[in-house]
């Protein structure tokens, strides 16, 4: 099992398309001030940018998706799909690249603050999770959904059991119970 994907596995035209996509995505992300993982594009947008034909794009985008260089996302309320460029490596390196893993420098730069100042895991502040949950105190929160089944039956018991259709169905079931065995 190998962890990284090498660009040597890509046919030349697919690699060329990946290079064009990566350059375009970087340009758009920089202009919009967003991260690469937040940028989505459609095949039509890519056709307009690259000048490639629809069939060509279908073939090469499918290869890139199969190799997990691209990710598919559905566009709400339509049958259209949007692509996300998952590949975040250099096309020039040639060595296997572990997509999605963060660089140690990035992690150190964007280190998250601990949930509690001491973050020891042993003091009362760090271990009082259950005491802070909703409904843990004397005043418990209600259930997310009221139970309505029993209430509905109890509201109209006469209508249900005395309806003509129900009575006929019940009698029919009793008469034919021996057939079910």
OpenMM code with the backbone's topology and positions (N, CA, C; nanometers):
from openmm import Vec3, app, unit

residues = "UNK UNK UNK UNK UNK UNK UNK UNK UNK UNK UNK UNK UNK UNK UNK UNK UNK UNK UNK UNK UNK UNK UNK UNK UNK UNK UNK UNK UNK UNK UNK UNK UNK UNK UNK UNK UNK UNK UNK UNK UNK UNK UNK UNK UNK UNK UNK UNK UNK UNK UNK UNK UNK UNK UNK UNK UNK UNK UNK UNK UNK UNK UNK UNK UNK UNK UNK UNK UNK UNK UNK UNK UNK UNK UNK UNK UNK UNK UNK UNK UNK UNK UNK UNK UNK UNK UNK UNK UNK UNK UNK UNK UNK UNK UNK UNK UNK UNK UNK UNK UNK UNK UNK UNK UNK UNK UNK UNK UNK UNK UNK UNK UNK UNK UNK UNK UNK UNK UNK UNK UNK UNK UNK UNK UNK UNK UNK UNK UNK UNK UNK UNK UNK UNK UNK UNK UNK UNK UNK UNK UNK UNK UNK UNK UNK UNK UNK UNK UNK UNK UNK UNK UNK UNK UNK UNK UNK UNK UNK UNK UNK UNK UNK UNK UNK UNK UNK UNK UNK UNK UNK UNK UNK UNK UNK UNK UNK UNK UNK UNK UNK".split()
positions = [
    Vec3(0.0847, -0.1184, 0.0000),
    Vec3(0.0000, 0.0000, 0.0000),
    Vec3(0.0888, 0.1241, 0.0000),
    Vec3(0.0618, 0.2159, -0.0902),
    Vec3(0.1363, 0.3407, -0.0934),
    Vec3(0.0454, 0.4537, -0.0500),
    Vec3(0.1019, 0.5487, 0.0202),
    Vec3(0.0226, 0.6604, 0.0691),
    Vec3(0.0134, 0.7727, -0.0328),
    Vec3(0.1218, 0.7994, -0.1012),
    Vec3(0.1235, 0.9125, -0.1923),
    Vec3(0.0896, 0.8721, -0.3340),
    Vec3(0.0426, 0.9668, -0.4110),
    Vec3(0.0159, 0.9436, -0.5527),
    Vec3(0.1262, 1.0161, -0.6295),
    Vec3(0.1798, 0.9505, -0.7275),
    Vec3(0.2826, 1.0139, -0.8067),
    Vec3(0.2214, 1.0614, -0.9380),
    Vec3(0.2731, 1.1706, -0.9859),
    Vec3(0.2225, 1.2263, -1.1110),
    Vec3(0.2618, 1.1403, -1.2303),
    Vec3(0.3567, 1.0506, -1.2105),
    Vec3(0.3967, 0.9611, -1.3191),
    Vec3(0.2840, 0.8668, -1.3591),
    Vec3(0.1865, 0.8489, -1.2700),
    Vec3(0.0727, 0.7626, -1.2998),
    Vec3(-0.0265, 0.8291, -1.3949),
    Vec3(-0.0144, 0.9597, -1.4144),
    Vec3(-0.1076, 1.0336, -1.5003),
    Vec3(-0.0590, 1.0359, -1.6446),
    Vec3(-0.1500, 1.0152, -1.7398),
    Vec3(-0.1132, 1.0335, -1.8810),
    Vec3(-0.0746, 1.1799, -1.9057),
    Vec3(0.0079, 1.2066, -2.0054),
    Vec3(0.0571, 1.3434, -2.0297),
    Vec3(-0.0530, 1.4492, -2.0447),
    Vec3(-0.1597, 1.4178, -2.1192),
    Vec3(-0.2662, 1.5172, -2.1381),
    Vec3(-0.3408, 1.5444, -2.0081),
    Vec3(-0.3608, 1.4417, -1.9255),
    Vec3(-0.4284, 1.4592, -1.7973),
    Vec3(-0.3419, 1.5432, -1.7045),
    Vec3(-0.2114, 1.5190, -1.7081),
    Vec3(-0.1190, 1.5986, -1.6271),
    Vec3(-0.1194, 1.7443, -1.6739),
    Vec3(-0.1271, 1.7646, -1.8051),
    Vec3(-0.1322, 1.9002, -1.8601),
    Vec3(-0.2585, 1.9722, -1.8111),
    Vec3(-0.3722, 1.9016, -1.8122),
    Vec3(-0.4966, 1.9607, -1.7648),
    Vec3(-0.4862, 1.9934, -1.6156),
    Vec3(-0.4280, 1.9031, -1.5383),
    Vec3(-0.4108, 1.9279, -1.3948),
    Vec3(-0.3276, 2.0542, -1.3719),
    Vec3(-0.2257, 2.0711, -1.4514),
    Vec3(-0.1400, 2.1902, -1.4393),
    Vec3(-0.2201, 2.3173, -1.4691),
    Vec3(-0.3041, 2.3119, -1.5728),
    Vec3(-0.3876, 2.4283, -1.6076),
    Vec3(-0.4907, 2.4565, -1.4982),
    Vec3(-0.5513, 2.3507, -1.4472),
    Vec3(-0.6505, 2.3678, -1.3401),
    Vec3(-0.5842, 2.4290, -1.2173),
    Vec3(-0.4678, 2.3761, -1.1804),
    Vec3(-0.4001, 2.4242, -1.0601),
    Vec3(-0.3642, 2.5721, -1.0733),
    Vec3(-0.3138, 2.6133, -1.1882),
    Vec3(-0.2777, 2.7541, -1.2087),
    Vec3(-0.4020, 2.8425, -1.2014),
    Vec3(-0.5115, 2.7994, -1.2637),
    Vec3(-0.6350, 2.8781, -1.2645),
    Vec3(-0.6951, 2.8875, -1.1252),
    Vec3(-0.6981, 2.7753, -1.0536),
    Vec3(-0.7548, 2.7732, -0.9190),
    Vec3(-0.6747, 2.8636, -0.8260),
    Vec3(-0.5421, 2.8570, -0.8342),
    Vec3(-0.4578, 2.9438, -0.7509),
    Vec3(-0.4867, 3.0907, -0.7793),
    Vec3(-0.5004, 3.1234, -0.9065),
    Vec3(-0.5285, 3.2619, -0.9474),
    Vec3(-0.6642, 3.3074, -0.8923),
    Vec3(-0.7662, 3.2242, -0.9054),
    Vec3(-0.9007, 3.2593, -0.8573),
    Vec3(-0.9046, 3.2705, -0.7050),
    Vec3(-0.8373, 3.1796, -0.6366),
    Vec3(-0.8366, 3.1821, -0.4900),
    Vec3(-0.7658, 3.3069, -0.4386),
    Vec3(-0.6587, 3.3423, -0.5039),
    Vec3(-0.5860, 3.4625, -0.4629),
    Vec3(-0.6717, 3.5863, -0.4858),
    Vec3(-0.7396, 3.5928, -0.5989),
    Vec3(-0.8249, 3.7081, -0.6313),
    Vec3(-0.9446, 3.7183, -0.5362),
    Vec3(-1.0020, 3.6019, -0.4983),
    Vec3(-1.1200, 3.6003, -0.4119),
    Vec3(-1.0846, 3.5981, -0.2632),
    Vec3(-0.9576, 3.5739, -0.2320),
    Vec3(-0.9150, 3.5681, -0.0926),
    Vec3(-0.9704, 3.4477, -0.0185),
    Vec3(-0.9752, 3.3320, -0.0863),
    Vec3(-1.0281, 3.2103, -0.0236),
    Vec3(-0.9241, 3.0987, -0.0302),
    Vec3(-0.9467, 2.9958, 0.0490),
    Vec3(-0.8603, 2.8777, 0.0491),
    Vec3(-0.8960, 2.7907, -0.0716),
    Vec3(-0.8010, 2.7115, -0.1171),
    Vec3(-0.8241, 2.6224, -0.2308),
    Vec3(-0.9388, 2.5264, -0.2032),
    Vec3(-0.9491, 2.4770, -0.0800),
    Vec3(-1.0536, 2.3792, -0.0480),
    Vec3(-1.1947, 2.4387, -0.0534),
    Vec3(-1.2059, 2.5717, -0.0576),
    Vec3(-1.3363, 2.6378, -0.0641),
    Vec3(-1.3757, 2.6775, -0.2058),
    Vec3(-1.2889, 2.6534, -0.3023),
    Vec3(-1.3151, 2.6930, -0.4412),
    Vec3(-1.3753, 2.5759, -0.5178),
    Vec3(-1.4865, 2.6007, -0.5842),
    Vec3(-1.5536, 2.4997, -0.6668),
    Vec3(-1.5650, 2.5525, -0.8098),
    Vec3(-1.5618, 2.4615, -0.9048),
    Vec3(-1.5768, 2.5018, -1.0444),
    Vec3(-1.6532, 2.3949, -1.1205),
    Vec3(-1.7199, 2.4375, -1.2273),
    Vec3(-1.7957, 2.3448, -1.3108),
    Vec3(-1.7146, 2.3118, -1.4359),
    Vec3(-1.7591, 2.2097, -1.5053),
    Vec3(-1.6915, 2.1718, -1.6296),
    Vec3(-1.7052, 2.2832, -1.7332),
    Vec3(-1.8189, 2.3510, -1.7345),
    Vec3(-1.8387, 2.4609, -1.8291),
    Vec3(-1.7386, 2.5737, -1.8032),
    Vec3(-1.7208, 2.6082, -1.6750),
    Vec3(-1.6232, 2.7121, -1.6422),
    Vec3(-1.4836, 2.6701, -1.6874),
    Vec3(-1.4526, 2.5451, -1.6677),
    Vec3(-1.3215, 2.4949, -1.7079),
    Vec3(-1.3069, 2.4940, -1.8600),
    Vec3(-1.4145, 2.4594, -1.9305),
    Vec3(-1.4120, 2.4650, -2.0776),
    Vec3(-1.3821, 2.6060, -2.1252),
    Vec3(-1.4493, 2.7048, -2.0619),
    Vec3(-1.4289, 2.8444, -2.0996),
    Vec3(-1.2859, 2.8904, -2.0731),
    Vec3(-1.2273, 2.8439, -1.9643),
    Vec3(-1.0924, 2.8870, -1.9265),
    Vec3(-0.9852, 2.8184, -2.0106),
    Vec3(-1.0010, 2.6874, -2.0305),
    Vec3(-0.8956, 2.6110, -2.0973),
    Vec3(-0.9117, 2.6032, -2.2487),
    Vec3(-1.0355, 2.6135, -2.2961),
    Vec3(-1.0597, 2.5970, -2.4387),
    Vec3(-1.0671, 2.4504, -2.4809),
    Vec3(-1.0629, 2.3598, -2.3872),
    Vec3(-1.0712, 2.2175, -2.4182),
    Vec3(-1.2156, 2.1814, -2.4516),
    Vec3(-1.2357, 2.0758, -2.5269),
    Vec3(-1.3684, 2.0288, -2.5623),
    Vec3(-1.4345, 1.9554, -2.4466),
    Vec3(-1.5665, 1.9430, -2.4533),
    Vec3(-1.6426, 1.8798, -2.3470),
    Vec3(-1.6038, 1.7333, -2.3273),
    Vec3(-1.5899, 1.6584, -2.4377),
    Vec3(-1.5548, 1.5175, -2.4283),
    Vec3(-1.4151, 1.4993, -2.3709),
    Vec3(-1.3217, 1.5826, -2.4164),
    Vec3(-1.1856, 1.5785, -2.3623),
    Vec3(-1.1873, 1.5999, -2.2115),
    Vec3(-1.2607, 1.7011, -2.1689),
    Vec3(-1.2666, 1.7310, -2.0261),
    Vec3(-1.3302, 1.6169, -1.9478),
    Vec3(-1.4368, 1.5577, -2.0026),
    Vec3(-1.5012, 1.4458, -1.9334),
    Vec3(-1.4006, 1.3342, -1.9051),
    Vec3(-1.3234, 1.2987, -2.0061),
    Vec3(-1.2271, 1.1893, -1.9948),
    Vec3(-1.1200, 1.2217, -1.8904),
    Vec3(-1.0592, 1.3387, -1.9023),
    Vec3(-0.9461, 1.3726, -1.8159),
    Vec3(-0.9911, 1.4086, -1.6738),
    Vec3(-1.1070, 1.4711, -1.6604),
    Vec3(-1.1581, 1.4994, -1.5267),
    Vec3(-1.1944, 1.3701, -1.4546),
    Vec3(-1.2471, 1.2727, -1.5277),
    Vec3(-1.2786, 1.1430, -1.4674),
    Vec3(-1.1507, 1.0756, -1.4169),
    Vec3(-1.0431, 1.0853, -1.4942),
    Vec3(-0.9151, 1.0278, -1.4510),
    Vec3(-0.8650, 1.0974, -1.3250),
    Vec3(-0.8738, 1.2299, -1.3245),
    Vec3(-0.8274, 1.3056, -1.2077),
    Vec3(-0.9123, 1.2749, -1.0847),
    Vec3(-1.0407, 1.2538, -1.1068),
    Vec3(-1.1281, 1.2184, -0.9947),
    Vec3(-1.0979, 1.0770, -0.9461),
    Vec3(-1.0762, 0.9828, -1.0380),
    Vec3(-1.0429, 0.8453, -1.0006),
    Vec3(-0.9136, 0.8395, -0.9196),
    Vec3(-0.8188, 0.9241, -0.9545),
    Vec3(-0.6906, 0.9270, -0.8830),
    Vec3(-0.6974, 1.0156, -0.7584),
    Vec3(-0.8158, 1.0726, -0.7320),
    Vec3(-0.8418, 1.1560, -0.6143),
    Vec3(-0.7644, 1.2876, -0.6153),
    Vec3(-0.7363, 1.3387, -0.7349),
    Vec3(-0.6786, 1.4720, -0.7469),
    Vec3(-0.7898, 1.5766, -0.7448),
    Vec3(-0.9109, 1.5328, -0.7827),
    Vec3(-1.0302, 1.6178, -0.7798),
    Vec3(-1.1363, 1.5504, -0.6955),
    Vec3(-1.2224, 1.6316, -0.6368),
    Vec3(-1.3355, 1.5813, -0.5600),
    Vec3(-1.4630, 1.6366, -0.6224),
    Vec3(-1.5688, 1.5568, -0.6230),
    Vec3(-1.6967, 1.5992, -0.6796),
    Vec3(-1.7900, 1.6506, -0.5713),
    Vec3(-1.8655, 1.7538, -0.6051),
    Vec3(-1.9670, 1.8088, -0.5159),
    Vec3(-2.0920, 1.8331, -0.5988),
    Vec3(-2.2085, 1.8033, -0.5421),
    Vec3(-2.3320, 1.8299, -0.6146),
    Vec3(-2.3716, 1.9755, -0.5914),
    Vec3(-2.4259, 2.0347, -0.6955),
    Vec3(-2.4735, 2.1719, -0.6874),
    Vec3(-2.6202, 2.1652, -0.6466),
    Vec3(-2.6579, 2.2385, -0.5446),
    Vec3(-2.7930, 2.2289, -0.4913),
    Vec3(-2.8985, 2.2582, -0.5966),
    Vec3(-3.0056, 2.1810, -0.5885),
    Vec3(-3.1247, 2.1959, -0.6734),
    Vec3(-3.0977, 2.1823, -0.8235),
    Vec3(-2.9947, 2.1120, -0.8589),
    Vec3(-2.9728, 2.0863, -1.0010),
    Vec3(-2.8959, 1.9562, -1.0149),
    Vec3(-2.8848, 1.9093, -1.1361),
    Vec3(-2.8103, 1.7870, -1.1605),
    Vec3(-2.6629, 1.8157, -1.1852),
    Vec3(-2.6258, 1.9412, -1.1848),
    Vec3(-2.4883, 1.9788, -1.2130),
    Vec3(-2.3956, 1.9356, -1.1000),
    Vec3(-2.2708, 1.9161, -1.1371),
    Vec3(-2.1702, 1.8847, -1.0368),
    Vec3(-2.0610, 1.9898, -1.0423),
    Vec3(-2.0005, 2.0105, -0.9287),
    Vec3(-1.8889, 2.1031, -0.9195),
    Vec3(-1.7670, 2.0232, -0.8759),
    Vec3(-1.6523, 2.0689, -0.9172),
    Vec3(-1.5272, 2.0033, -0.8838),
    Vec3(-1.4520, 2.0854, -0.7810),
    Vec3(-1.3732, 2.0164, -0.7015),
    Vec3(-1.2812, 2.0806, -0.6076),
    Vec3(-1.1433, 2.0235, -0.6363),
    Vec3(-1.0444, 2.1093, -0.6500),
    Vec3(-0.9081, 2.0633, -0.6691),
    Vec3(-0.8530, 2.0216, -0.5333),
    Vec3(-0.8316, 1.8925, -0.5163),
    Vec3(-0.7801, 1.8398, -0.3905),
    Vec3(-0.6277, 1.8396, -0.3920),
    Vec3(-0.5692, 1.8193, -0.5098),
    Vec3(-0.4237, 1.8157, -0.5232),
    Vec3(-0.3651, 1.9491, -0.4793),
    Vec3(-0.2713, 1.9415, -0.3868),
    Vec3(-0.2114, 2.0641, -0.3350),
    Vec3(-0.0589, 2.0603, -0.3404),
    Vec3(-0.0058, 1.9742, -0.4254),
    Vec3(0.1392, 1.9608, -0.4356),
    Vec3(0.1949, 2.0341, -0.5559),
    Vec3(0.3223, 2.0102, -0.5777),
    Vec3(0.3907, 2.0702, -0.6910),
    Vec3(0.3893, 1.9714, -0.8066),
    Vec3(0.3600, 2.0207, -0.9238),
    Vec3(0.3578, 1.9344, -1.0419),
    Vec3(0.4990, 1.9075, -1.0924),
    Vec3(0.5945, 1.9802, -1.0444),
    Vec3(0.7311, 1.9660, -1.0910),
    Vec3(0.8091, 1.8642, -1.0084),
    Vec3(0.7654, 1.8359, -0.8871),
    Vec3(0.8444, 1.7541, -0.7950),
    Vec3(0.8628, 1.6110, -0.8445),
    Vec3(0.7544, 1.5441, -0.8879),
    Vec3(0.7647, 1.4082, -0.9369),
    Vec3(0.7652, 1.3025, -0.8283),
    Vec3(0.7855, 1.3413, -0.7043),
    Vec3(0.7847, 1.2462, -0.5934),
    Vec3(0.6421, 1.2266, -0.5441),
    Vec3(0.6154, 1.1137, -0.4777),
    Vec3(0.4812, 1.0943, -0.4220),
    Vec3(0.4442, 1.2094, -0.3288),
    Vec3(0.3189, 1.2480, -0.3349),
    Vec3(0.2719, 1.3619, -0.2547),
    Vec3(0.1540, 1.3163, -0.1716),
    Vec3(0.1533, 1.3490, -0.0440),
    Vec3(0.0447, 1.3110, 0.0447),
    Vec3(-0.0559, 1.4246, 0.0489),
    Vec3(-0.1611, 1.4129, -0.0319),
    Vec3(-0.2592, 1.5200, -0.0434),
    Vec3(-0.3371, 1.5370, 0.0857),
    Vec3(-0.3620, 1.6627, 0.1194),
    Vec3(-0.4446, 1.6942, 0.2338),
    Vec3(-0.3701, 1.7036, 0.3652),
    Vec3(-0.2472, 1.6553, 0.3699),
    Vec3(-0.1718, 1.6669, 0.4940),
    Vec3(-0.1150, 1.8079, 0.5048),
    Vec3(-0.1237, 1.8632, 0.6233),
    Vec3(-0.0756, 1.9989, 0.6451),
    Vec3(0.0734, 1.9989, 0.6734),
    Vec3(0.1387, 2.1012, 0.6269),
    Vec3(0.2798, 2.1211, 0.6524),
    Vec3(0.2984, 2.1550, 0.8000),
    Vec3(0.4056, 2.1058, 0.8613),
    Vec3(0.4305, 2.1309, 1.0027),
    Vec3(0.4416, 2.2807, 1.0314),
    Vec3(0.4976, 2.3559, 0.9381),
    Vec3(0.5066, 2.5022, 0.9559),
    Vec3(0.3680, 2.5653, 0.9594),
    Vec3(0.2771, 2.5160, 0.8766),
    Vec3(0.1404, 2.5660, 0.8758),
    Vec3(0.0732, 2.5363, 1.0093),
    Vec3(0.0919, 2.4139, 1.0604),
    Vec3(0.0312, 2.3762, 1.1876),
    Vec3(0.0817, 2.4635, 1.3026),
    Vec3(0.2113, 2.4892, 1.3044),
    Vec3(0.2674, 2.5726, 1.4108),
    Vec3(0.2169, 2.7161, 1.3998),
    Vec3(0.2008, 2.7643, 1.2798),
    Vec3(0.1546, 2.9015, 1.2579),
    Vec3(0.0076, 2.9174, 1.2967),
    Vec3(-0.0742, 2.8155, 1.2720),
    Vec3(-0.2182, 2.8208, 1.2963),
    Vec3(-0.2591, 2.7334, 1.4144),
    Vec3(-0.1766, 2.7256, 1.5168),
    Vec3(-0.2052, 2.6416, 1.6325),
    Vec3(-0.3313, 2.6899, 1.7031),
    Vec3(-0.4207, 2.5965, 1.7332),
    Vec3(-0.5453, 2.6308, 1.8021),
    Vec3(-0.5188, 2.6480, 1.9506),
    Vec3(-0.5910, 2.7396, 2.0119),
    Vec3(-0.5798, 2.7602, 2.1558),
    Vec3(-0.6442, 2.6424, 2.2279),
    Vec3(-0.5885, 2.5997, 2.3429),
    Vec3(-0.6493, 2.4886, 2.4163),
    Vec3(-0.7875, 2.5267, 2.4672),
    Vec3(-0.8715, 2.4269, 2.4863),
    Vec3(-1.0083, 2.4502, 2.5326),
    Vec3(-1.0098, 2.5114, 2.6721),
    Vec3(-0.9156, 2.4764, 2.7530),
    Vec3(-0.9042, 2.5293, 2.8889),
    Vec3(-0.7602, 2.5760, 2.9069),
    Vec3(-0.7372, 2.6850, 2.9773),
    Vec3(-0.6015, 2.7384, 2.9874),
    Vec3(-0.4961, 2.6376, 3.0310),
    Vec3(-0.5286, 2.5494, 3.1254),
    Vec3(-0.4241, 2.4567, 3.1708),
    Vec3(-0.4183, 2.3316, 3.0824),
    Vec3(-0.5315, 2.2878, 3.0274),
    Vec3(-0.5420, 2.1712, 2.9382),
    Vec3(-0.4732, 2.0474, 2.9947),
    Vec3(-0.4802, 2.0313, 3.1257),
    Vec3(-0.4131, 1.9173, 3.1883),
    Vec3(-0.4944, 1.7896, 3.1788),
    Vec3(-0.6263, 1.8040, 3.1767),
    Vec3(-0.7127, 1.6872, 3.1689),
    Vec3(-0.7424, 1.6236, 3.3031),
    Vec3(-0.6884, 1.6782, 3.4091),
    Vec3(-0.7108, 1.6189, 3.5406),
    Vec3(-0.7820, 1.7116, 3.6380),
    Vec3(-0.7715, 1.8430, 3.6205),
    Vec3(-0.8350, 1.9355, 3.7154),
    Vec3(-0.9864, 1.9388, 3.6930),
    Vec3(-1.0590, 1.9953, 3.7881),
    Vec3(-1.2056, 1.9989, 3.7821),
    Vec3(-1.2555, 2.0722, 3.6585),
    Vec3(-1.1864, 2.1774, 3.6176),
    Vec3(-1.2304, 2.2536, 3.4998),
    Vec3(-1.2187, 2.1718, 3.3724),
    Vec3(-1.1168, 2.0882, 3.3666),
    Vec3(-1.0944, 2.0092, 3.2458),
    Vec3(-1.1815, 1.8844, 3.2402),
    Vec3(-1.2298, 1.8357, 3.3541),
    Vec3(-1.3063, 1.7108, 3.3558),
    Vec3(-1.4545, 1.7315, 3.3823),
    Vec3(-1.5023, 1.8538, 3.3776),
    Vec3(-1.6416, 1.8800, 3.4115),
    Vec3(-1.7319, 1.8887, 3.2889),
    Vec3(-1.6992, 1.8128, 3.1881),
    Vec3(-1.7787, 1.8168, 3.0654),
    Vec3(-1.9236, 1.7775, 3.0912),
    Vec3(-1.9444, 1.6676, 3.1625),
    Vec3(-2.0804, 1.6201, 3.1869),
    Vec3(-2.1627, 1.7204, 3.2668),
    Vec3(-2.0980, 1.7941, 3.3536),
    Vec3(-2.1699, 1.8919, 3.4339),
    Vec3(-2.2127, 2.0131, 3.3521),
    Vec3(-2.1490, 2.0335, 3.2369),
    Vec3(-2.1820, 2.1489, 3.1539),
    Vec3(-2.2816, 2.1145, 3.0438),
    Vec3(-2.3170, 1.9877, 3.0303),
    Vec3(-2.4100, 1.9475, 2.9254),
    Vec3(-2.5488, 2.0039, 2.9520),
    Vec3(-2.6222, 2.0261, 2.8485),
    Vec3(-2.7591, 2.0727, 2.8599),
    Vec3(-2.8424, 1.9684, 2.9331),
    Vec3(-2.9173, 2.0127, 3.0348),
    Vec3(-3.0054, 1.9232, 3.1077),
    Vec3(-2.9373, 1.8452, 3.2173),
    Vec3(-2.8113, 1.8738, 3.2477),
    Vec3(-2.7407, 1.7995, 3.3513),
    Vec3(-2.7780, 1.8468, 3.4915),
    Vec3(-2.8303, 1.9674, 3.5035),
    Vec3(-2.8654, 2.0219, 3.6342),
    Vec3(-3.0053, 1.9819, 3.6751),
    Vec3(-3.0607, 2.0561, 3.7689),
    Vec3(-3.1955, 2.0277, 3.8184),
    Vec3(-3.2993, 2.0507, 3.7091),
    Vec3(-3.2824, 2.1582, 3.6333),
    Vec3(-3.3768, 2.1890, 3.5256),
    Vec3(-3.3300, 2.1206, 3.3983),
    Vec3(-3.3949, 2.0134, 3.3652),
    Vec3(-3.3563, 1.9405, 3.2452),
    Vec3(-3.4297, 1.9980, 3.1248),
    Vec3(-3.3607, 1.9980, 3.0141),
    Vec3(-3.4254, 2.0446, 2.8921),
    Vec3(-3.5221, 1.9375, 2.8444),
    Vec3(-3.6268, 1.9798, 2.7773),
    Vec3(-3.7271, 1.8868, 2.7279),
    Vec3(-3.6742, 1.8054, 2.6126),
    Vec3(-3.7489, 1.7042, 2.5751),
    Vec3(-3.7047, 1.6226, 2.4632),
    Vec3(-3.7139, 1.7050, 2.3357),
    Vec3(-3.6345, 1.6679, 2.2385),
    Vec3(-3.6338, 1.7423, 2.1129),
    Vec3(-3.7648, 1.7328, 2.0380),
    Vec3(-3.8375, 1.6235, 2.0581),
    Vec3(-3.9640, 1.5993, 1.9879),
    Vec3(-4.0666, 1.5476, 2.0857),
    Vec3(-4.1826, 1.6071, 2.0894),
    Vec3(-4.2855, 1.5527, 2.1770),
    Vec3(-4.3398, 1.4229, 2.1191),
    Vec3(-4.3800, 1.3317, 2.2054),
    Vec3(-4.4382, 1.2081, 2.1548),
    Vec3(-4.5844, 1.2358, 2.1218),
    Vec3(-4.6233, 1.2084, 1.9990),
    Vec3(-4.7585, 1.2397, 1.9553),
    Vec3(-4.8417, 1.1160, 1.9277),
    Vec3(-4.7778, 1.0017, 1.9131),
    Vec3(-4.8529, 0.8805, 1.8799),
    Vec3(-4.9564, 0.8464, 1.9846),
    Vec3(-4.9138, 0.8369, 2.1081),
    Vec3(-5.0064, 0.8004, 2.2157),
    Vec3(-5.1108, 0.9091, 2.2364),
    Vec3(-5.0738, 1.0327, 2.2226),
    Vec3(-5.1670, 1.1431, 2.2416),
    Vec3(-5.2751, 1.1389, 2.1350),
    Vec3(-5.2383, 1.1109, 2.0118),
    Vec3(-5.3363, 1.1067, 1.9037),
    Vec3(-5.4385, 0.9969, 1.9268),
    Vec3(-5.3923, 0.8805, 1.9697),
    Vec3(-5.4827, 0.7693, 1.9935),
    Vec3(-5.5760, 0.8016, 2.1091),
    Vec3(-5.5237, 0.8638, 2.2124),
    Vec3(-5.6055, 0.8937, 2.3283),
    Vec3(-5.7058, 1.0056, 2.3022),
    Vec3(-5.6759, 1.0950, 2.2102),
    Vec3(-5.7682, 1.2058, 2.1822),
    Vec3(-5.8964, 1.1576, 2.1171),
    Vec3(-5.8861, 1.0605, 2.0272),
    Vec3(-6.0022, 1.0159, 1.9513),
    Vec3(-6.0210, 0.8639, 1.9588),
    Vec3(-6.0267, 0.8037, 2.0765),
    Vec3(-6.0386, 0.6576, 2.0810),
    Vec3(-6.1709, 0.6066, 2.0260),
    Vec3(-6.2762, 0.6830, 2.0398),
    Vec3(-6.4071, 0.6385, 1.9941),
    Vec3(-6.4109, 0.6356, 1.8419),
    Vec3(-6.3558, 0.7381, 1.7786),
    Vec3(-6.3587, 0.7455, 1.6325),
    Vec3(-6.2829, 0.6297, 1.5701),
    Vec3(-6.1731, 0.5927, 1.6291),
    Vec3(-6.0916, 0.4871, 1.5699),
    Vec3(-6.1586, 0.3513, 1.5859),
    Vec3(-6.1994, 0.3166, 1.7071),
    Vec3(-6.2507, 0.1820, 1.7311),
    Vec3(-6.3943, 0.1637, 1.6850),
    Vec3(-6.4716, 0.2693, 1.6708),
    Vec3(-6.6109, 0.2509, 1.6332),
    Vec3(-6.6378, 0.2832, 1.4868),
    Vec3(-6.5342, 0.3149, 1.4107),
    Vec3(-6.5599, 0.3446, 1.2703),
    Vec3(-6.6043, 0.2173, 1.1980),
    Vec3(-6.6922, 0.2309, 1.1022),
    Vec3(-6.7481, 0.1165, 1.0304),
    Vec3(-6.6387, 0.0409, 0.9548),
    Vec3(-6.5466, 0.1162, 0.8920),
    Vec3(-6.4390, 0.0527, 0.8159),
    Vec3(-6.3487, -0.0296, 0.9073),
    Vec3(-6.3177, 0.0257, 1.0249),
    Vec3(-6.2322, -0.0456, 1.1198),
    Vec3(-6.3004, -0.1738, 1.1678),
    Vec3(-6.4285, -0.1642, 1.2002),
    Vec3(-6.5027, -0.2800, 1.2496),
    Vec3(-6.5082, -0.3892, 1.1427),
    Vec3(-6.5336, -0.3509, 1.0155),
    Vec3(-6.5393, -0.4488, 0.9074),
    Vec3(-6.4036, -0.5146, 0.8863),
    Vec3(-6.2988, -0.4352, 0.8948),
    Vec3(-6.1640, -0.4870, 0.8771),
    Vec3(-6.1287, -0.5843, 0.9888),
    Vec3(-6.1682, -0.5478, 1.1112),
    Vec3(-6.1410, -0.6333, 1.2262),
    Vec3(-6.2168, -0.7658, 1.2138),
    Vec3(-6.3429, -0.7594, 1.1755),
    Vec3(-6.4230, -0.8812, 1.1590),
    Vec3(-6.3671, -0.9697, 1.0473),
    Vec3(-6.3248, -0.9072, 0.9389),
    Vec3(-6.2678, -0.9800, 0.8265),
    Vec3(-6.1395, -1.0516, 0.8700),
    Vec3(-6.0601, -0.9858, 0.9511),
    Vec3(-5.9350, -1.0440, 0.9986),
    Vec3(-5.9631, -1.1645, 1.0892),
    Vec3(-6.0619, -1.1499, 1.1751),
    Vec3(-6.0963, -1.2590, 1.2671),
    Vec3(-6.1465, -1.3804, 1.1893),
    Vec3(-6.2300, -1.3577, 1.0881),
    Vec3(-6.2852, -1.4670, 1.0090),
    Vec3(-6.1760, -1.5411, 0.9309),
    Vec3(-6.0721, -1.4671, 0.8837),
    Vec3(-5.9709, -1.5289, 0.7982),
    Vec3(-5.8403, -1.5589, 0.8710),
    Vec3(-5.8407, -1.5522, 1.0036),
    Vec3(-5.7174, -1.5758, 1.0812),
    Vec3(-5.6642, -1.7164, 1.0604),
    Vec3(-5.7529, -1.8126, 1.0418),
    Vec3(-5.7089, -1.9515, 1.0236),
    Vec3(-5.6308, -1.9704, 0.8934),
    Vec3(-5.6513, -1.8821, 0.7939),
    Vec3(-5.5803, -1.8930, 0.6662),
    Vec3(-5.4339, -1.8495, 0.6764),
    Vec3(-5.4025, -1.7673, 0.7750),
    Vec3(-5.2682, -1.7154, 0.7899),
    Vec3(-5.1728, -1.8198, 0.8466),
    Vec3(-5.2260, -1.9261, 0.9043),
    Vec3(-5.1418, -2.0282, 0.9683),
    Vec3(-5.0874, -2.1248, 0.8705),
] * unit.nanometer
topology = app.Topology()
chain = topology.addChain("A")
for resn in residues:
    res = topology.addResidue(resn, chain)
    for name in ("N", "CA", "C"):
        topology.addAtom(name, app.Element.getBySymbol(name[0]), res)
